[in-house]
Every structure is written in structure tokens, then in C-alpha cells.
């Protein structure tokens, strides 16, 4: 029982990391800076965040498939896949990019927050679905 709860917490924490990394990436891009600062931020912050987010996303989706189905976890996995697909095949305008990223990060942070603040305590992890 305890290991199942830890796996759910890990899955939600990984999706939360992806949402926070997306939001931080958008904020870093929106802040005015010179070329040297952009290069340093890109090399020391953005590249590790992207690498960590890719690993976290793969592990989070794997856990959401492997664990018994919960609607928030399935929603997070589906929205993550849709966000990546939307960014890969979507328009190349900055407005589209910002809208997708802000909507994704806001939704993921909110849904992960609902899990950690309310659903986890109320239901715990049992064999029934929410």
C-alpha cells in the first residue's frame, strides 16, 4: 500500500516538474536580456531543464499507464502528450507557442496541486477509482 502511494506521488511530482519547467522556460524567454546572458541561461538552465523534463515526462506517462487508472493522472498524461504534439506540429507563431505552454503549465500545476492538497488525503490510494 505504501509503495503504491509513493508511486502515485512520484507520478504527480514528475508531471508537476514538467509543468513548472514549462512555465519557467516561458518566463525566461519573456524576460529581456542580452546575448551573453541568454547563452548562459540556455546552456546552464534551459538545456538541463529540457533534459530533465523529457525524462520526467517519459517516466510519468509510464507510471500513469502502469498504475491503476485515476482520472487526474490520465488527464495529466493525455494533456502532456497533446501539448508535445501541439508544439511539434502546430503553428510557428509566438502567440500559439505561449498559449499552449501557459495553458499546459497552468493545468498541470492546478491538477497536481489538487492531488497533493485534496484528493491524496481524502481518498488515499485504494482499489476504487475517484
LINMOUR-V835934 format. One record per residue. PHI is phi as a letter, one per 30 degrees, with the letter a starting at -180 (999 if undefined). PSI is psi in whole degrees, 0 to 359 (999 if undefined). BURIAL is b if it has 24 or more other C-alpha atoms within 12 Angstrom, else e. Layout:
# LINMOUR-V835934
phi=PHI psi=PSI burial=BURIAL
phi=PHI psi=PSI burial=BURIAL
This chain:
# LINMOUR-V835934
phi=999 psi=316 burial=e
phi=d psi=321 burial=e
phi=d psi=328 burial=e
phi=d psi=318 burial=e
phi=d psi=318 burial=b
phi=d psi=324 burial=e
phi=d psi=319 burial=b
phi=d psi=315 burial=b
phi=d psi=320 burial=b
phi=d psi=316 burial=b
phi=d psi=313 burial=b
phi=d psi=323 burial=b
phi=d psi=323 burial=b
phi=d psi=317 burial=b
phi=d psi=323 burial=b
phi=d psi=319 burial=b
phi=d psi=318 burial=b
phi=d psi=318 burial=b
phi=d psi=317 burial=b
phi=d psi=323 burial=b
phi=d psi=322 burial=b
phi=d psi=315 burial=b
phi=d psi=318 burial=b
phi=d psi=322 burial=b
phi=d psi=319 burial=b
phi=d psi=318 burial=b
phi=d psi=321 burial=e
phi=d psi=324 burial=e
phi=d psi=329 burial=e
phi=d psi=339 burial=e
phi=d psi=129 burial=e
phi=d psi=136 burial=e
phi=a psi=164 burial=e
phi=d psi=176 burial=e
phi=d psi=322 burial=e
phi=d psi=317 burial=e
phi=d psi=321 burial=e
phi=d psi=318 burial=e
phi=d psi=317 burial=e
phi=d psi=316 burial=e
phi=d psi=320 burial=e
phi=d psi=316 burial=e
phi=d psi=316 burial=e
phi=c psi=343 burial=e
phi=c psi=306 burial=e
phi=d psi=315 burial=b
phi=d psi=314 burial=e
phi=d psi=325 burial=e
phi=d psi=318 burial=b
phi=d psi=315 burial=b
phi=d psi=315 burial=e
phi=d psi=323 burial=e
phi=d psi=322 burial=b
phi=d psi=314 burial=b
phi=d psi=315 burial=e
phi=d psi=321 burial=b
phi=d psi=317 burial=b
phi=d psi=314 burial=e
phi=d psi=320 burial=b
phi=d psi=317 burial=b
phi=d psi=321 burial=b
phi=d psi=317 burial=b
phi=d psi=323 burial=b
phi=d psi=333 burial=b
phi=d psi=320 burial=e
phi=d psi=323 burial=e
phi=d psi=158 burial=b
phi=e psi=143 burial=e
phi=d psi=130 burial=e
phi=b psi=136 burial=b
phi=d psi=323 burial=e
phi=d psi=323 burial=b
phi=d psi=320 burial=b
phi=d psi=322 burial=b
phi=d psi=317 burial=b
phi=d psi=317 burial=b
phi=d psi=315 burial=b
phi=d psi=318 burial=b
phi=d psi=327 burial=b
phi=d psi=315 burial=b
phi=d psi=317 burial=e
phi=d psi=324 burial=e
phi=d psi=314 burial=b
phi=d psi=316 burial=e
phi=d psi=320 burial=e
phi=d psi=324 burial=e
phi=d psi=328 burial=e
phi=d psi=319 burial=e
phi=c psi=359 burial=e
phi=d psi=187 burial=e
phi=d psi=156 burial=e
phi=c psi=22 burial=e
phi=d psi=150 burial=e
phi=d psi=324 burial=e
phi=d psi=316 burial=e
phi=d psi=314 burial=e
phi=d psi=312 burial=b
phi=d psi=317 burial=b
phi=d psi=313 burial=e
phi=d psi=313 burial=b
phi=d psi=319 burial=b
phi=d psi=319 burial=b
phi=d psi=317 burial=b
phi=d psi=310 burial=b
phi=d psi=321 burial=b
phi=d psi=315 burial=b
phi=d psi=317 burial=b
phi=d psi=317 burial=b
phi=d psi=318 burial=b
phi=d psi=314 burial=b
phi=d psi=321 burial=b
phi=d psi=323 burial=b
phi=d psi=320 burial=b
phi=d psi=319 burial=e
phi=d psi=307 burial=b
phi=d psi=329 burial=b
phi=d psi=324 burial=e
phi=b psi=301 burial=e
phi=d psi=323 burial=b
phi=d psi=317 burial=e
phi=d psi=321 burial=e
phi=d psi=309 burial=e
phi=c psi=330 burial=e
phi=i psi=203 burial=e
phi=c psi=111 burial=b
phi=b psi=188 burial=e
phi=d psi=351 burial=e
phi=c psi=155 burial=e
phi=d psi=158 burial=e
phi=d psi=999 burial=e
